[in-house]
């Protein structure tokens, strides 16, 4: 770690003379996200660069701004993106600068998880800078609610999970905090698929679209238990935002919630601490799949290549050890590097960092594994099943049709 920091300091000092300006489009707008963005901007300025940014509230709108500016011939120097199929399409259209030299010089293959490297690699070339990792299926718990229901520790298996839900319900609490929006419905399904089905079924269904897995009993059992969760959510669930849903845990009104580690910002803003006021777990067992999601920076091509120096400097700064620790501490994410001393991070982030070092647990999220059309169709089918009286077999057939439709998938990369 000391050697890495010395190298990073030398790197920043060496590039401080250039003073290139970056124009960054992003959607880091919540308090924690804004603080993290400022940590990145400060690190870039400390390296001698000039920072200018355009913050857009929603991810879809931010990406639309980037695409419009590229189309108009006025691309931003850098843009926040997710490692999704939309990113792959931009790279294959020749719109992005490759970063193979930066990745090689900074030993990304040695210091970043393989699942993340595969996510930013398109046709053998690196086209994005990983900046943070989020896991969308953490299990969060209210210590006060669990204590009121007589639950001594967080559930560590599917059976313990349902037993805990029953106890919370008997205690007059909301057992499962869930926001009934389509993306949250799919997120909850993905959590159940990973925790009940395990890594093998998760990948067989979402990555391989294996016919036997899609038609099999194991997936049907996941769907049955997923729908069973409906009885444990409150009547105000439909349409509720994830942050308002997390507030139920903060107030002690609800016991458990599956959601990404971005919820830590809500707990922190309420003055709560992990281990004391709330619990966090990367899954229902030590071997539960760790779903990798997160943010990357992409660097659109400009007309004359004049932005290249600024892009290369930002790529180096963003992955430097000190930047990674400062950014993650503020955003609640996990650093993308696996060679860092994470003792300065919170207890939940340390759990995530440890999971990242276990390659056998890592899987890509739905955005990495599915084409945009497939992802939208799957989200709608799962949300339909959650909200309507549809038999599990019918929902399973609908999911199989969506995932096995070749017209919905144009990317043949094999993601972990």
N, C-alpha and C positions, 0 to 999 in steps of 0.2 A: 504493500500500500504506500509506504514512504517513497519508494522508487517511482511509483506511478505518479505521485503528487509532484515530485521533483521534476519529472519529465513534463508534466502538464504545465508547471510554472515556467519552465524553460521555453516551452512552446508558446505560451501566451506572451512572454517577453520578446521572443524572436519576431512575433507577428504584429507587435504593437505599433510599428512604424507605419504600417500600410494605411490604416484608417479607412477601410472600405465601409460603405453604407449598405445596410440591409433594410429591405421593405418587407415586413412579415405580416401575412394575413393569418389570423387564428381565431379560435372561439374560447379562449381561456378567460372567462368573464366572471366566474364566481369569485368570492373573496380568496379562497385558497388557491384557485387557478391563477388569479391575477398576481398573487404574491409569488407563485412559482415562475410566472412569465417575467416578472421583474428580476428574479434571481438569474434567469437566463440572459436577460438584457444587460444586467450589471456585469455579468461575466464577459459578455461580448464587448462591452465598452472598456472593461479592464484590459482586454486584449488589444485595444487600440481602435476598435471599430465604432461606427455610428449606427444607432438603432432607431428605426421608425416602424411603428406597427399599426395595423388596422384590426381592431377587435370587432367581431361579429357575433351576435348572441348565440345563434344556433349553428350546429355543425353543417347541416344541409345548406343553409344560407351562405356560410363561409366558403364551402366548396363551390357553390354556384358563382360567388364573386371571383374565385380563382379561375374557374373555367371561362367566365366571360372576359376576364382580363387577358388570359392566354389567347382567346379567340380574337380579341381586339388588337393583339400585338403589343400589349403593355403588361406583361406578366410581372407578378411580385417576385422579389428576389428569392423568397422562401414562403412556404405555406404549411400550416399544420394539416395533417391528413391522418387517416387511419390506414393500417396495412390491409386494405380491402381489395376487392376485385376492381373497383373504380380506379384505384391507384395503379393496378396492373394495366388497365386500359390506357391510362395516360402514358405510362412508360412505353407501351408497345406502339403508341401513336408517334413516338419520337419527341414528345413534349418535354421530357425531363432530362436533366444532366445526370450521367452515370457517376458513381462515387467509388469506383473500384480502387482508385489510387489512395483515397482517404482511408477506406476500409483496410487496405493492406498495410499502409503506414502506421495505422493506429491499432493493428492487431485485433480487429473486431471478431474474426473467426475464433480467436482464443478467449476473448473476454465477454462476448455476448452469447446468449443461449442459441443453440442451433435452430430452434423453432422460430426465433425472431429473425435470424439471418435468412432463413428460407422465406419468411414473410416479406422481406424487402428486396429479395432477389428475383429478377424477372429475366428469363432466357439467359441465365448465366451472369448477369450483371446486377450490381447493387444500385438502387435508384432512390433510396430514402435513408434518412438518419433516424434511428430509434432514439426517442427522447425520454419516454416513460412507459412503464408497464402497469396495467391495471388488470385485475382478475374480476370478472363480472359476477361470480357466483360464490362469494364469501357468505358464510353463515354468521349473522350478527345476533346478539342476544342482549336482553335487558337484565342486568343482575337483579334489579329490584323485582321485576316480574317473575323471574325464575324462583327467587327466594319466597315470594308470596305463594307460589304454586307448589312449594316444597321440593323443587328440583335442585339437587346439590351441584350438578355439573352439566355443562352443555352436552347435548346428544352426540354420540360417536358412532352411530349406525342408523340405518333406516328404521329399524324397530324402535330404537331409543328416541328417534326423532318423532315418530307418531305417538309414542308413549308420553313424551313431553308435551306435545300438542293437546293430548287428552287432559293432562293435568292442568295445563294453562286454561283450557276451556272450563273445566270443573271449578277453577278458582275465580271464574267470572271475568277473565281477561281475554283479550284478542290473541288467540294462539299464534297466528301467522300474519304478520303485517305484509300486505301486498297491494301495490297500486295497479288497478285494473286498466292498464293501457296495453295495446298490442305488443309493444316491444318488451314490456315487463312480463307479459304472459309468456313470451318466448324465452325470456331470460330465466324464468322459473322452471320452464320445461327443460332447458339446457342444464340447469343445476340438478334436476332430478335424473336426467339421462346420464350425467357424469357420475353422480353419487350412487345411484342405484345400479346403473348398467356398467359402470366402470370404463376405463380407458378403451378397452377393446370394442365394446358396443358403441361408445361415443364416436370413435373413428370409423367403424364399419357403417354407421348410419350417415354421418354428416360428411365424412371425407370420401369414403369408398363408394357410398350409395349402394352397398351390397344388397342384392335382392333377397338373399336368405335372411339377413339381419332385418331388413325393412319389413319382411312378412312374418318374422319369428315371434315366438312367445315372449322372449325377453323384452322386446320393445313394447309389446302389448301390456306387459306387467308395469312397465314404466308409465305408460299412458293411463292405466287404471289408477295407480297411486298418485299421479299428477292430478287427475280429476278429483280424487279423494280429498286433496288439499282444499278444494273449494269450500268444504264445510267448516273450515277453520278460519276463514277470512271474515271481516266485518262487512256489514251492509253498505258502508260508505266507500268500499274499495273501488268500484268502477270509476275510471277516469282520474283517479288520484295520482299526483306526482310522486316520484320516488322520495323526494325530500320531505313532503308532508307525511309520507308513509313511515320514514325513519323517525319522524317526530313522535310517532306512537311508541317507539322503543325508548326514546329519550325521556318521555313523560312517565314511563312505566306502565302504560296502558296495554302494550303488546309485548309478547315474549320473544319471537324469533322473526328474522327476515333474511331471505336470500337476496343479496344485491352486491354491486361492485364496491371496491374499496374507496371510491370517491365519497361514500357516506361518512367517512371519518371527519370530513370537514364540518358536517352537521353536529357530530358529537363534540368536536373541539370547540365550535362556536357556542355550544351550550355549557361549556366548562367541564365536560365529562372526560374521563380518562379510561383507557383500555385496562382491563383487569380489575379495576375498582368499580366502575359504573356500567361498563358493557364488555361483552366478550366477543372475540372474533376467532373464526376457524376457517382454514382453507378448504374444508370439506368435512364430511361425516366420518372419515377415517384417515389415518396417516398416509394412505395410498390413494386417496381420491384424486382424480385428474385435476391438474391445475391449469385452468383455461387462460391462455395468454391473449390479452387485448392491450391496447395502449395507443400512444400518440407517436407519430413520426413527423419529420420535416422533409418536404420535397422541394427540389430546386428547379423550377421551370427554366427552359432555355430562353435566352434573350436574343435579340437580332445580331449583335456583334460580339457576344461573349464577354462583355465588359463586367458582368455580374459575377463571373467565375471566382475571382479572388475573394469577394465577400462571402460567397457560398461556401468555399473551402474553409475559410476561417470559422464561419458559424458551425460547420460540421465538426470541426476539431474541438471548438469550445463546448458544444452541446454534449459531447460524449466524454469530456474531461472528468476525472474523478470528483474534483471539488464541485463542479457544476451539477453533476448527477446527484450528489448528496444534498446540495442546497435545494435543487428543484424538487426532489422527491419529498424532502422534509416538509415543504410548504404545500405541496399538492396532495399528499397522502398516497402517492404512488410508490412503486418499487423501482429502484434504479435498474437500468438496462444492463449494467455491468455486473458480472458475477465475481469480480476480484476485489470488491470494496469492503472496507471495515464498516459494517452497518450498525455498530453499537450506538451511534448518535440518533438513529431513527427510532420511531415508536415500536412498541412490542408487536403490533400487527404487521408493520412493514418488515420487521425482522423475520417473522414467520413466512411472509411472501418471498423474501430474499432467499431463505433456506430452501423453499420449494423450487425456486428457479434453478438451484444447483442440482436438482434431481431430474435429470433428463427423462427418466422413465415415467414421470408424472405429467409432463408438459403436452398440451394439445392446443391447437389453434382455435380461435373463437369462430362463430358462425360467419362473420364478415370475411374472415380469411378463407374459409372453406367453401363458401357458396357464391355463385354469381348473384348480382343485385336482384335479378328477376326471381331467382329461386328463393332468396332470402325474404323478399317481400311476400311471395306466395306462401312460404312456410310460416311466416309470422301470422298471416291472416288465417291459415288453416288451424294453427295451434290456438290462437285467440278465439276462433269460432268454437272449437271443441271445449275450451274453458268456459265459455259463456252460454253455450246452448246445450240442449239435451241430445247429444250425439253419442252413439255407442263407440266404444274404444276401437272396435274393429273397423268401423267406417272412417274414423279419424286416421287410423293407421294406413288404410288404403289411400286416403287423400295425400298423406305425407309421402308415401311410396311413389305415387304418381308425380308429385312435384319434384322429388329428388332424383327420380330416374328419367325425367324428361330431358333428352339431350339438347333440346332447343333452349333450355334454360342455363346451359353451362358451356362456356367457350374456352375456359382456362383449364389446361390439363396438368398444371403443376401439382405435384404431390406434396401436400402440406403435412407436417407432423400433427 
